[in-house]
Every structure is written in structure tokens, then in C-alpha cells.
Amino acid sequence: MNTPIANSDSSDRIIIFDTTLRDGEQSPGATLNVDEKLTIAKQLARLGVDVIEAGFPFASPGDFEAVTQIAQQVGSETGPIICGLARATRQDIKAAADAVKPAAKPRIHTFIAASDIHLEYKLKKTRAEVLDIVPDMVAYAKSLVADVEFSPEDAGRSDPEFLYLMLERAIAAGATTVNIPDTVGFLTPSEFGTLIQGIKANVPNIDQAIISVHGHNDLGMAVANFLEAVKHGARQLECTINGIGERAGNAALEELVMALHVRRQYFNPFFGRPVDSEAPLTHIDTRQLYKTSRLVSNLTGMLVQPNKAIVGANAFAHESGIHQDGVLKHKLTYEIMDAQSIGLNDNQIVLGKHSGRNAFRTRLKELGFDLSDQDLNKAFLRFKELGDKKKDISDRDLEAIVNNEIQHAPELFKLEHLQVSCGDHAYPTATVIIRTPEGEELMDAAIGTGPVDAVYKAINRVVNIPNQLIEYSVQSVTAGIDAIGEVTIRLQYEDRFFSGHGANTDVIVASAQAYMNALNRLSATLQGTRSLHPQHDEVAHIV
């Protein structure tokens, strides 16, 4: 049985470190532009995260600009800490410092590999060389900002004794947070707990830093690993919305937060609190969880599976007759949390076609959307168009059209006209008119195996950018024959992936919108410079 940690050597709550905009964006196809990152960052601030890891500033001019904009617009005195990732090199650290400088509370998060397999095959450095780099680079970061976090990459597969030395030197050099990453999702919960316990027992200056954890979900244990780490003294959790991230993703923020919320009585003793204390263990406004999940899903093009814990479509659905009967009699029979606690409500019909701009703006603010006048005008026009097609417009409908309109994907090519002909004894045919980046309108047509295939072939004939469609998904936003259809697609170009999203009562139109959205992302990337990957791209250690 685990013994609760003493309150004297730890904080009495959990710090939520959100890395959706850094590690989450490294998911295949989840590339975001500056405006989209800023939109998500503002929502993360409303959600109440303590730290936003806004990106990897040295990766590209676009990444640097995104971190800077987030630092300026989100990093206020009352807002979250704004963090930039940096490899343990002077050029990376200087770029991170410059990018987060506008924030009231800036942080640099620097890291270097710790496991022997990474040292031998990736860094090609000895343990002694790395032990010299750590304090030097942490001290350099400390000379630029007061708040420095250090991570020994692949700590989960590292020699514990070597790990203890790295952490001791990092803290001595000024690191205020030390992060323990299970970079490849290798550990089990008991192993992760033992690792944290060993660090607390064997790093002599560990009381001068907050212990953080970062972990991937390759074996499906990331959330369980984090909760076990919490029991042994970890007080910062590095996670992402919807658990997005490389490979199988990261520990999911919403699952961690709600586990700590629903099971407070279990976790309270590990924080030195009375078992029955109702004080929250995080600063997260749980009522913002669902909307944040939807926003990230729409902007990244990464769908949330229906059976996903907390925010999946089926998370609060009951089909079994026995379950339905029990829930109707008392919700707690089959629900351990209230749907309203994550921001779901029973308010289905909110507006109609005759509703005015002020009512529309007011309802969007109630839903948590704070739009610019330009975005509000675009969304209001879509709302009026939808009102002509649907009698009753729900909150889900509003979320769909607003999220679709506030996407800021570059509009290099614009679909001006779409016409489709199909039937059980007809050849599916699509005709499109597309305006090119030069302003020229081009028309073409194509025959496909179905209407969507015909549309995509016609668009490809005009845009003429090689790509492969590897994923296509359509979902109904609400029930009913007049429901909005949301289409999400994923394209592949060489080794890169690009997502697109569209929403319309006509799923063929939504399919075309999603495809154009992804193609424009692909086209913009081809015109720009490729971003560095913080872990996979080689780095020369200039010290």
C-alpha cells in the first residue's frame, strides 16, 4: 500500500502544464498556423491551465512568431506561464528566451537525452559530456529568465543513478522544475511511481524544484502512470487536450483533471488534506473541457473517438435499457460525474433564423467564444444561411459553424463553385470553379466512383499538387435529417501529413471544404520552410 506524501515537501495542488501547441502539434497532420495556435492558447487560458508550452521557437520563423504572439496576447500577469521548448544548446535557448520575453511569466524548458540508447545513437555523446552540458545550458537559460525547467529525455529508460546526477546538477544550476519524461511510453504505473520515489530519495536538492512528469501513451498507460506519479510527489503534469501527440499521443488533460476531480477523496491524503476535503486539486475550470476538446479537434483535424473518456460522444450516452432505467431513476446509478461539469448542457434549441446579431454574439459569449468583429461577421453569415435550412439551431450547430469559420488556414486556393451529378445509374460527375492564388478562376470536371471522389478528382485537376487521401470521416453534429455534417480528412505528401475540416448541411460541400482546407495547408507548407523537430533533427551542441 502506498503511503501519502508529507505536505511539507510538496505543493498542495497539481500544476497543469499543457503542451497541446508543442507536443500535440507534432501529431501527424496536426500542423497549426499562428492564428490557430493563438485561438487555442486563448481557450487554454480560459480553461485555467497553469503553463502553456506554446511551441519550439527555434524550429522555424512561424513557430517563433506563434510563441511570441501567445506570449504577448495570452501571457498577462493574471494569465498562464508561457513556455518555450529548447534543446540544450545556446541557439535554441536564446530563441526560446526571445520568443517568450513578452510574457509576464516566461519559462524556458530545455532538455537533453539521458538514456544510453539515445546517447549512443542520437547524440553520440558520453555520459560525462552530457553531465557537463546540463549545468552549463541550464545556467545559460537561467541568465535569460527566472523560470527554467529541465528534462532528461527518455528518463524512463535511463540508468537511475545517472538520472539522479543530471537532476542534481540541473537544480544546482537554477532549474526550478525538473521534468521526468517517459518519452516512448515504456513504463508501467508501479515503475513510474518507483522512479519518482527514487528521485525524491536520491537527489539531495530535489526540495528546491517541482517534480513534473511527461509521458506518451504507446502502451495505453500514460494517465495511469501520471496518477501514480502524483501519489509519490509529482506536482506538475504535462499533458495535451484529447491526448494528442506523437505516435499514440500524450496523457490526456481532460482525463487527468477529471480523475483528480471525481476521486478527490482518494487523492486528498497524498496532498496532506483531509479525506473529505472538497477543495479542487487543480485550477482547471472543468466546464470548459468539452468546448476546448471540440476546438482542438476541429482545428487540428484529429477526431475524438466516440468512446473516448470524458469528451467522447458516447461518454454520457446510455443505450442499454437497464442503464437507461437506472439513470432516469438516479443519475449516479451509471454516471460517476455530471455532464454539465465538463460543459455539456441540456440547452438544445437556442436560436433561429430571425435571431439578430446581438443575440448571436451573446450566445457565443455564453458558449465561451470571444470573436473579432471580422470573425463574428463571417460566423453570423453562416448562421443566417443555416437558419434558412434548419428551423432549430442548437449549441452544437453554433459550435460547428463558428469553429469552421474561425479556422485560419491560408486560403491560397478558393472554391468558388461546386456542382455534382450522381445516381444509381449515372456516372458521378463533379464540376468545380477554383480561384488560384494569382486570382485566376479555373474550371474543370471529373468522373469518380462516387460524388466525393469526383469532387476531389476535379479539385486535383485544377490545384495540381500531388497528394494521397489517407483518411476521410463524416460525422453528424446533431440528430435529424437537416443536421450539419462535419467532414475531416487527412492527406499525405511524401512524409508529411495535412488535415482539413469542413462543416455544412450538405456533406458533399463539407467534403469539398475539408479537402480545400487540407490542400491549402499543404500548398502553404511547400512555399514555406520546414520546421525542425526538437527530438528527431540533429543538433550541434554549441557551448
Backbone torsions as a table, in degrees:
resi	resn	phi	psi	omega
1	MET	NA	137.0	-179.6
2	ASN	-77.5	140.0	177.0
3	THR	-95.7	128.5	178.8
4	PRO	-57.1	141.2	179.4
5	ILE	-72.7	156.1	178.1
6	ALA	-73.7	141.8	-178.9
7	ASN	-69.1	-21.3	-174.2
8	SER	-68.6	-24.7	-175.9
9	ASP	-111.2	23.1	178.3
10	SER	-155.9	162.2	174.8
11	SER	-74.4	164.8	-176.6
12	ASP	-98.3	19.0	175.6
13	ARG	-152.7	173.5	179.7
14	ILE	-100.5	133.4	173.9
15	ILE	-88.5	124.4	178.6
16	ILE	-96.8	115.0	-179.1
17	PHE	-105.6	109.6	-176.6
18	ASP	-95.8	124.1	179.8
19	THR	-116.6	26.5	177.3
20	THR	-55.6	-41.0	-175.2
21	LEU	-81.4	-7.0	176.9
22	ARG	-115.5	-73.8	-179.2
23	ASP	-69.4	-39.2	179.2
24	GLY	-61.3	-37.5	-178.3
25	GLU	-71.4	-13.3	177.6
26	GLN	-80.1	0.1	173.6
27	SER	-63.3	141.1	177.4
28	PRO	-55.5	120.8	176.8
29	GLY	88.7	-0.9	-174.4
30	ALA	-96.2	20.2	-177.6
31	THR	-60.5	132.6	-179.7
32	LEU	-118.9	147.1	174.3
33	ASN	-91.0	-179.9	-173.8
34	VAL	-59.2	-47.9	-177.2
35	ASP	-64.2	-38.7	179.5
36	GLU	-68.4	-39.2	176.7
37	LYS	-63.1	-40.3	-179.6
38	LEU	-65.7	-39.7	177.4
39	THR	-60.0	-45.4	-180.0
40	ILE	-67.8	-40.4	-179.5
41	ALA	-60.7	-41.3	178.6
42	LYS	-63.3	-38.3	178.3
43	GLN	-70.8	-36.2	176.7
44	LEU	-62.4	-35.8	177.0
45	ALA	-66.2	-41.1	176.8
46	ARG	-64.5	-35.1	178.3
47	LEU	-64.3	-30.4	176.7
48	GLY	100.9	21.6	177.8
49	VAL	-65.3	150.1	-178.5
50	ASP	-82.7	-35.8	-177.3
51	VAL	-134.6	134.1	172.0
52	ILE	-111.6	113.8	170.9
53	GLU	-82.6	101.0	-166.9
54	ALA	-80.7	-13.6	178.5
55	GLY	155.3	-169.8	-179.2
56	PHE	-116.3	87.7	-168.8
57	PRO	-56.2	-32.8	-177.7
58	PHE	-74.0	-12.3	-172.5
59	ALA	-61.7	-42.4	-176.0
60	SER	-168.5	163.2	175.3
61	PRO	-58.1	-35.0	179.5
62	GLY	-66.1	-41.5	177.6
63	ASP	-64.9	-43.0	178.8
64	PHE	-60.5	-44.8	-178.9
65	GLU	-64.4	-39.6	-179.4
66	ALA	-63.6	-45.0	179.8
67	VAL	-64.1	-41.9	179.9
68	THR	-62.4	-44.9	-179.8
69	GLN	-63.8	-40.7	178.4
70	ILE	-65.6	-41.2	178.2
71	ALA	-61.3	-40.0	-178.7
72	GLN	-72.0	-43.6	-169.5
73	GLN	-97.3	-20.2	-177.1
74	VAL	-115.5	-26.3	-173.8
75	GLY	-84.8	54.4	179.8
76	SER	-80.1	175.2	178.9
77	GLU	-57.8	-36.6	-179.1
78	THR	-94.3	-1.3	-178.3
79	GLY	-91.1	-173.5	-178.7
80	PRO	-75.2	163.1	168.0
81	ILE	-64.4	136.5	176.8
82	ILE	-107.7	123.3	-171.6
83	CYS	-117.4	141.1	173.4
84	GLY	-118.9	137.2	180.0
85	LEU	-84.2	144.7	178.4
86	ALA	-148.9	133.7	168.7
87	ARG	-67.2	163.6	-175.2
88	ALA	-78.0	63.7	175.7
89	THR	-136.9	154.5	-177.6
90	ARG	-62.7	-41.4	-176.4
91	GLN	-67.1	-38.6	177.4
92	ASP	-66.2	-46.5	-176.8
93	ILE	-65.1	-41.3	179.0
94	LYS	-64.1	-40.6	178.4
95	ALA	-63.2	-42.5	178.9
96	ALA	-63.4	-43.4	-179.8
97	ALA	-62.0	-43.4	179.9
98	ASP	-64.9	-38.1	-176.5
99	ALA	-70.5	-40.1	-176.4
100	VAL	-88.8	-3.2	-175.5
101	LYS	-53.6	-38.0	-179.1
102	PRO	-67.6	-14.3	-177.3
103	ALA	-74.2	146.7	176.0
104	ALA	-67.5	-31.2	-179.1
105	LYS	-129.7	81.5	-177.8
106	PRO	-84.2	150.6	175.9
107	ARG	-139.0	142.5	170.0
108	ILE	-109.1	130.2	177.4
109	HIS	-112.6	105.2	-178.1
110	THR	-110.6	150.0	-175.5
111	PHE	-147.1	159.7	173.2
112	ILE	-152.5	151.5	-176.5
113	ALA	-64.1	148.1	-178.3
114	ALA	-122.2	-27.5	-176.1
115	SER	-77.9	150.3	-179.4
116	ASP	-60.6	-36.1	-179.1
117	ILE	-66.5	-35.5	176.7
118	HIS	-73.3	-39.8	-179.8
119	LEU	-62.8	-41.5	-176.0
120	GLU	-75.7	-45.4	-170.6
121	TYR	-98.6	-23.6	-178.8
122	LYS	-104.0	-57.5	-177.8
123	LEU	-79.9	-30.1	-174.5
124	LYS	56.1	47.7	179.9
125	LYS	-133.3	156.9	178.5
126	THR	-87.1	166.4	176.3
127	ARG	-60.0	-41.0	-178.7
128	ALA	-62.1	-40.4	179.2
129	GLU	-64.0	-41.8	-179.8
130	VAL	-66.3	-39.3	178.9
131	LEU	-63.6	-26.3	175.1
132	ASP	-78.1	-35.6	-177.4
133	ILE	-69.4	-41.1	-172.8
134	VAL	-54.9	-58.5	-177.7
135	PRO	-66.1	-31.8	-179.6
136	ASP	-64.9	-46.2	-176.5
137	MET	-77.3	-34.0	175.5
138	VAL	-64.5	-43.2	178.7
139	ALA	-63.0	-38.6	177.9
140	TYR	-64.1	-44.0	177.2
141	ALA	-61.5	-40.4	-178.8
142	LYS	-64.7	-28.8	178.2
143	SER	-72.6	-13.8	-177.6
144	LEU	-104.6	-33.7	176.6
145	VAL	-141.0	156.2	-178.6
146	ALA	-78.3	-27.6	-173.3
147	ASP	-105.4	108.1	-177.4
148	VAL	-123.3	132.2	175.1
149	GLU	-114.0	140.3	179.2
150	PHE	-124.1	137.8	177.8
151	SER	-127.1	127.4	168.6
152	PRO	-87.7	102.2	-173.8
153	GLU	-58.8	142.3	-179.8
154	ASP	61.7	36.6	179.7
155	ALA	-57.6	-31.2	-177.8
156	GLY	-62.1	-23.8	179.5
157	ARG	-113.5	18.5	-176.9
158	SER	-95.8	157.2	173.3
159	ASP	-67.0	120.0	-176.0
160	PRO	-54.5	-40.2	-178.3
161	GLU	-63.3	-40.2	176.3
162	PHE	-67.0	-39.3	178.5
163	LEU	-60.9	-43.1	179.5
164	TYR	-59.3	-41.5	-179.6
165	LEU	-65.3	-42.9	179.5
166	MET	-60.2	-46.8	-177.3
167	LEU	-66.5	-41.0	179.8
168	GLU	-60.8	-43.8	-179.1
169	ARG	-69.5	-36.2	179.4
170	ALA	-64.9	-44.0	-179.5
171	ILE	-66.4	-42.2	179.1
172	ALA	-61.7	-30.3	-179.3
173	ALA	-84.1	-6.6	174.9
174	GLY	124.0	3.4	178.6
175	ALA	-67.7	128.7	-179.6
176	THR	-98.1	-15.1	174.1
177	THR	-134.7	134.0	173.2
178	VAL	-117.7	125.4	-174.4
179	ASN	-104.8	134.6	-177.6
180	ILE	-109.7	99.4	-175.2
181	PRO	-90.5	131.7	166.5
182	ASP	-95.5	77.0	-166.2
183	THR	-59.3	-33.7	-176.6
184	VAL	-111.9	14.3	177.1
185	GLY	61.9	43.0	-171.7
186	PHE	-92.0	-31.1	-170.3
187	LEU	-79.9	157.0	169.6
188	THR	-97.8	164.1	-178.5
189	PRO	-55.7	-45.2	-178.1
190	SER	-64.4	-36.9	178.3
191	GLU	-66.6	-40.1	179.7
192	PHE	-65.7	-43.1	177.9
193	GLY	-60.5	-43.0	178.7
194	THR	-63.4	-38.3	178.8
195	LEU	-61.4	-46.7	179.5
196	ILE	-64.8	-41.5	178.9
197	GLN	-60.5	-42.3	179.2
198	GLY	-64.6	-39.2	178.4
199	ILE	-63.6	-43.2	-179.8
200	LYS	-65.0	-30.9	-176.3
201	ALA	-87.0	-23.3	-169.2
202	ASN	-120.1	-4.1	174.9
203	VAL	-103.0	105.9	-169.0
204	PRO	-60.9	-28.5	-178.7
205	ASN	-105.6	21.9	-176.1
206	ILE	-63.1	-23.6	179.9
207	ASP	-70.4	-8.0	178.3
208	GLN	-91.2	0.8	-177.6
209	ALA	-139.8	155.2	173.1
210	ILE	-84.8	134.7	176.0
211	ILE	-87.7	126.1	178.9
212	SER	-115.8	159.4	174.9
213	VAL	-133.2	145.7	178.1
214	HIS	-135.8	136.5	-177.7
215	GLY	-158.4	147.2	178.2
216	HIS	-101.6	164.2	-166.8
217	ASN	-106.7	30.1	-174.1
218	ASP	-56.9	-34.1	178.3
219	LEU	-108.4	11.8	176.1
220	GLY	74.8	21.3	-174.7
221	MET	-119.1	11.4	-173.0
222	ALA	-59.2	-49.2	-178.5
223	VAL	-65.1	-43.7	178.6
224	ALA	-61.9	-40.3	177.7
225	ASN	-60.0	-44.1	-178.1
226	PHE	-64.9	-42.8	-178.7
227	LEU	-65.2	-33.9	175.6
228	GLU	-69.9	-38.5	177.9
229	ALA	-62.7	-37.4	178.1
230	VAL	-59.0	-41.1	-178.1
231	LYS	-64.7	-21.9	-178.2
232	HIS	-104.8	6.0	172.5
233	GLY	121.6	-5.6	175.4
234	ALA	-65.0	134.7	-177.3
235	ARG	-126.3	2.0	170.5
236	GLN	-129.5	132.5	-179.9
237	LEU	-115.7	123.0	-179.5
238	GLU	-97.6	114.6	-169.6
239	CYS	-145.9	175.0	-179.2
240	THR	-134.3	155.3	174.1
241	ILE	-66.1	133.4	-178.3
242	ASN	63.6	7.4	179.8
243	GLY	69.5	20.9	-177.5
244	ILE	-70.5	158.2	-178.8
245	GLY	157.1	-176.9	-177.8
246	GLU	-62.9	149.1	179.2
247	ARG	54.2	-116.2	-178.5
248	ALA	-85.4	3.3	174.5
249	GLY	93.9	-173.6	-177.5
250	ASN	-106.0	177.0	169.6
251	ALA	-62.5	133.3	-175.3
252	ALA	-81.9	125.2	-178.9
253	LEU	-56.5	-48.6	-174.3
254	GLU	-64.3	-32.8	178.8
255	GLU	-71.9	-42.3	178.4
256	LEU	-62.9	-48.0	-176.5
257	VAL	-62.6	-45.4	-177.8
258	MET	-73.1	-29.6	174.9
259	ALA	-63.8	-43.1	178.7
260	LEU	-70.1	-29.2	-179.8
261	HIS	-76.9	-50.2	-176.2
262	VAL	-70.6	-36.2	-176.2
263	ARG	-104.4	38.3	-179.5
264	ARG	-56.2	-41.4	-176.8
265	GLN	-62.2	-31.6	177.9
266	TYR	-73.3	-42.5	-174.2
267	PHE	-86.2	-21.3	-176.2
268	ASN	-50.4	-46.0	-178.1
269	PRO	-60.3	-27.6	179.9
270	PHE	-74.0	-8.2	176.4
271	PHE	-110.9	11.1	-179.3
272	GLY	70.6	24.0	-179.1
273	ARG	-103.1	158.0	171.4
274	PRO	-60.9	145.7	-177.4
275	VAL	-54.1	-41.8	-174.0
276	ASP	-90.3	13.3	178.8
277	SER	-62.3	134.7	178.9
278	GLU	-97.8	-0.2	179.6
279	ALA	-62.6	133.1	-179.0
280	PRO	-65.2	150.0	-179.9
281	LEU	-91.6	-8.6	175.3
282	THR	-135.4	170.4	175.6
283	HIS	-93.9	9.1	-175.6
284	ILE	-71.7	134.7	170.5
285	ASP	-84.9	96.9	-172.8
286	THR	-60.5	-22.8	179.9
287	ARG	-68.3	-10.8	177.9
288	GLN	-95.4	-2.6	-173.4
289	LEU	-64.6	-47.3	-175.7
290	TYR	-64.1	-45.3	-178.5
291	LYS	-64.8	-37.7	178.0
292	THR	-64.6	-41.0	177.9
293	SER	-60.1	-45.5	-179.6
294	ARG	-63.7	-42.0	-178.7
295	LEU	-62.7	-47.8	-179.5
296	VAL	-64.2	-40.0	178.5
297	SER	-61.3	-45.5	-178.5
298	ASN	-67.2	-43.1	-175.5
299	LEU	-76.0	-30.1	178.5
300	THR	-89.5	-18.1	-176.0
301	GLY	76.0	14.1	179.8
302	MET	-101.1	109.4	-175.8
303	LEU	-67.6	149.1	173.2
304	VAL	-93.5	123.1	-178.5
305	GLN	-63.4	143.8	-176.0
306	PRO	-56.6	-33.6	-177.8
307	ASN	-94.1	17.3	178.0
308	LYS	-65.7	134.6	178.5
309	ALA	-59.4	142.8	173.3
310	ILE	74.9	-56.5	-170.9
311	VAL	-113.5	1.7	178.1
312	GLY	-70.4	155.7	-177.2
313	ALA	-59.5	-29.1	-177.5
314	ASN	-96.6	3.1	-173.4
315	ALA	-59.6	-31.0	179.9
316	PHE	-122.7	22.9	179.9
317	ALA	-99.1	144.7	-178.9
318	HIS	-133.2	114.7	-179.4
319	GLU	-101.6	-35.4	-179.6
320	SER	-60.0	134.7	179.8
321	GLY	-59.2	-39.5	179.4
322	ILE	-63.7	-44.3	179.7
323	HIS	-64.2	-44.4	-178.9
324	GLN	-60.2	-43.1	-179.5
325	ASP	-62.7	-43.7	-179.9
326	GLY	-64.1	-44.2	-178.7
327	VAL	-64.4	-39.3	178.6
328	LEU	-63.8	-33.5	179.8
329	LYS	-77.8	-41.3	177.5
330	HIS	-163.0	122.2	-174.2
331	LYS	-56.6	-35.8	-174.6
332	LEU	-67.7	-8.2	178.0
333	THR	-63.6	-38.2	-179.1
334	TYR	-133.5	8.5	177.3
335	GLU	-127.6	124.5	-179.5
336	ILE	-93.5	-3.8	175.7
337	MET	-149.0	157.2	-179.2
338	ASP	-86.1	133.0	178.9
339	ALA	-57.4	-32.4	179.8
340	GLN	-66.7	-21.7	-178.5
341	SER	-68.5	-20.1	177.2
342	ILE	-106.6	6.5	175.7
343	GLY	103.8	2.0	174.1
344	LEU	-82.7	140.0	177.8
345	ASN	-137.7	172.7	-176.8
346	ASP	-92.5	6.6	-177.9
347	ASN	-81.1	93.1	-175.0
348	GLN	-87.4	-51.6	-176.8
349	ILE	-97.6	115.6	-174.6
350	VAL	-120.6	-34.3	-175.5
351	LEU	-143.4	162.1	176.2
352	GLY	-136.3	-177.1	-173.7
353	LYS	-64.2	-22.9	-178.4
354	HIS	-91.9	-1.0	179.1
355	SER	-66.9	143.8	-177.1
356	GLY	-91.7	176.8	-176.8
357	ARG	-62.0	-40.0	-178.3
358	ASN	-65.8	-41.4	178.0
359	ALA	-64.5	-38.5	178.9
360	PHE	-64.4	-47.7	-179.5
361	ARG	-62.7	-42.4	-179.1
362	THR	-62.0	-44.2	-179.2
363	ARG	-65.8	-37.8	178.6
364	LEU	-64.0	-38.6	178.2
365	LYS	-65.2	-37.6	176.8
366	GLU	-63.2	-31.4	178.9
367	LEU	-83.4	-6.6	176.6
368	GLY	99.6	7.6	179.4
369	PHE	-92.7	125.5	177.3
370	ASP	-118.2	90.9	-171.3
371	LEU	-94.9	150.0	170.3
372	SER	-69.2	163.9	179.4
373	ASP	-59.0	-38.8	-179.4
374	GLN	-64.7	-47.4	179.7
375	ASP	-67.2	-35.6	178.2
376	LEU	-63.3	-42.5	179.4
377	ASN	-62.9	-42.9	178.9
378	LYS	-63.5	-45.1	-179.3
379	ALA	-66.4	-36.4	-179.2
380	PHE	-67.0	-38.0	176.5
381	LEU	-63.1	-42.2	177.1
382	ARG	-65.0	-37.0	178.2
383	PHE	-61.9	-43.7	179.1
384	LYS	-65.4	-40.6	176.9
385	GLU	-61.7	-41.5	179.6
386	LEU	-66.7	-36.3	179.4
387	GLY	-62.3	-27.9	177.2
388	ASP	-74.9	-18.1	-176.8
389	LYS	-107.1	-25.6	-179.1
390	LYS	-124.6	133.9	179.6
391	LYS	-72.0	-44.7	-176.6
392	ASP	-116.1	129.7	-177.6
393	ILE	-114.2	120.6	-175.5
394	SER	-92.9	172.3	175.6
395	ASP	-59.8	-39.5	178.9
396	ARG	-61.9	-38.9	176.5
397	ASP	-62.2	-45.0	179.6
398	LEU	-60.8	-44.3	178.8
399	GLU	-59.9	-40.6	-177.6
400	ALA	-65.1	-46.9	-176.6
401	ILE	-73.0	-35.4	179.5
402	VAL	-69.2	-46.8	178.6
403	ASN	-60.7	-33.7	178.8
404	ASN	-70.2	-37.2	-176.9
405	GLU	-79.2	-30.3	-175.9
406	ILE	-88.3	3.5	171.4
407	GLN	-65.7	135.3	-176.0
408	HIS	-113.9	39.6	175.7
409	ALA	-65.5	141.8	-179.0
410	PRO	-60.3	130.7	-178.5
411	GLU	-99.8	71.7	179.8
412	LEU	-74.7	-44.3	173.9
413	PHE	-109.6	138.0	-178.8
414	LYS	-125.9	129.4	177.4
415	LEU	-78.9	112.2	-177.8
416	GLU	-92.9	-30.6	-175.8
417	HIS	-153.2	142.6	178.1
418	LEU	-141.8	130.8	176.7
419	GLN	-138.4	133.2	-175.8
420	VAL	-129.8	140.9	175.1
421	SER	-129.3	129.6	-179.9
422	CYS	-158.8	169.6	-180.0
423	GLY	171.5	173.0	-175.1
424	ASP	-71.3	-19.3	176.9
425	HIS	-122.8	25.6	-179.2
426	ALA	-123.9	157.3	174.0
427	TYR	-84.2	118.5	178.8
428	PRO	-58.4	121.5	-175.6
429	THR	-129.9	137.9	178.9
430	ALA	-129.1	138.1	174.7
431	THR	-120.0	131.3	-179.4
432	VAL	-128.8	148.3	168.9
433	ILE	-120.4	123.3	-176.1
434	ILE	-125.3	133.2	175.1
435	ARG	-89.9	126.6	-177.7
436	THR	-81.3	168.1	177.0
437	PRO	-57.9	-24.1	179.2
438	GLU	-84.8	-2.2	178.5
439	GLY	91.8	2.0	-179.7
440	GLU	-83.5	138.0	177.0
441	GLU	-97.9	123.0	-178.5
442	LEU	-118.5	139.4	-179.6
443	MET	-118.6	141.3	175.6
444	ASP	-154.9	166.0	-178.8
445	ALA	-139.8	158.3	-179.9
446	ALA	-154.8	155.6	175.1
447	ILE	-107.6	138.1	-179.3
448	GLY	-134.1	-178.7	178.3
449	THR	-75.5	-15.8	176.9
450	GLY	-161.1	176.6	-175.3
451	PRO	-63.6	-39.1	179.7
452	VAL	-68.2	-42.9	177.9
453	ASP	-60.3	-41.0	178.5
454	ALA	-63.8	-42.0	178.4
455	VAL	-60.9	-47.3	-176.7
456	TYR	-66.0	-37.4	177.9
457	LYS	-66.7	-38.7	178.9
458	ALA	-66.2	-42.6	178.4
459	ILE	-62.7	-42.3	-179.4
460	ASN	-62.7	-34.3	179.8
461	ARG	-64.0	-32.1	179.9
462	VAL	-85.1	-49.3	-175.1
463	VAL	-71.5	-38.4	173.8
464	ASN	58.1	48.6	173.7
465	ILE	-118.2	118.1	-178.7
466	PRO	-58.5	133.6	177.1
467	ASN	-163.8	164.8	177.1
468	GLN	-128.6	124.5	176.5
469	LEU	-77.2	117.1	-176.4
470	ILE	-112.2	-11.3	179.4
471	GLU	-153.5	135.7	177.5
472	TYR	-141.4	128.1	-178.8
473	SER	-141.7	137.8	175.0
474	VAL	-127.5	134.5	-179.6
475	GLN	-132.8	147.2	175.1
476	SER	-87.7	129.6	-179.4
477	VAL	-69.1	-45.3	179.1
478	THR	-133.5	177.7	176.9
479	ALA	-79.1	162.4	175.8
480	GLY	109.9	153.2	-177.9
481	ILE	-68.7	-21.5	-178.6
482	ASP	-99.6	18.0	-176.8
483	ALA	-67.2	151.8	172.4
484	ILE	-71.5	137.0	174.0
485	GLY	-102.6	129.8	176.3
486	GLU	-104.3	126.4	-179.9
487	VAL	-113.5	132.0	176.5
488	THR	-125.4	132.0	179.4
489	ILE	-130.6	165.2	175.5
490	ARG	-138.5	129.0	178.3
491	LEU	-109.6	152.8	174.1
492	GLN	-121.0	133.8	173.4
493	TYR	-131.3	112.4	-173.4
494	GLU	54.6	-118.6	-179.1
495	ASP	-103.8	14.6	-178.7
496	ARG	-109.3	151.3	-179.4
497	PHE	-123.4	143.3	-177.8
498	PHE	-136.8	130.7	-178.3
499	SER	-103.6	159.0	176.5
500	GLY	-145.3	152.5	-176.0
501	HIS	-139.5	139.9	176.0
502	GLY	-145.3	150.5	179.7
503	ALA	-139.5	128.7	-179.5
504	ASN	-165.0	156.0	175.0
505	THR	-68.8	-19.7	174.4
506	ASP	-100.5	112.2	-174.6
507	VAL	-68.9	-22.4	176.2
508	ILE	-69.6	-42.6	176.6
509	VAL	-64.3	-43.8	177.8
510	ALA	-60.4	-38.1	178.5
511	SER	-63.7	-42.1	178.0
512	ALA	-65.3	-42.1	178.5
513	GLN	-60.1	-44.8	-179.0
514	ALA	-63.0	-40.7	-178.6
515	TYR	-67.4	-42.6	178.0
516	MET	-64.1	-38.7	178.8
517	ASN	-59.3	-46.3	-179.7
518	ALA	-69.1	-41.0	179.4
519	LEU	-63.4	-37.9	178.5
520	ASN	-66.9	-36.8	175.1
521	ARG	-63.8	-43.5	178.8
522	LEU	-62.4	-46.6	-179.2
523	SER	-61.6	-41.9	-179.6
524	ALA	-64.9	-37.5	179.6
525	THR	-67.2	-40.1	179.0
526	LEU	-63.3	-30.2	180.0
527	GLN	-83.2	-20.9	-176.8
528	GLY	-98.5	-162.4	178.6
529	THR	-105.1	147.6	-179.2
530	ARG	-77.2	136.6	179.5
531	SER	-76.7	145.9	172.5
532	LEU	-74.0	149.7	172.6
533	HIS	-98.0	129.6	-173.9
534	PRO	-63.0	-28.1	-175.9
535	GLN	-104.3	-29.6	-171.8
536	HIS	-96.3	-27.2	-179.5
537	ASP	-82.6	142.0	-177.8
538	GLU	-68.1	152.5	179.7
539	VAL	-139.8	136.4	174.6
540	ALA	-92.2	128.4	-177.0
541	HIS	-84.2	98.0	178.4
542	ILE	-93.7	112.5	-176.2
543	VAL	-122.0	NA	NA
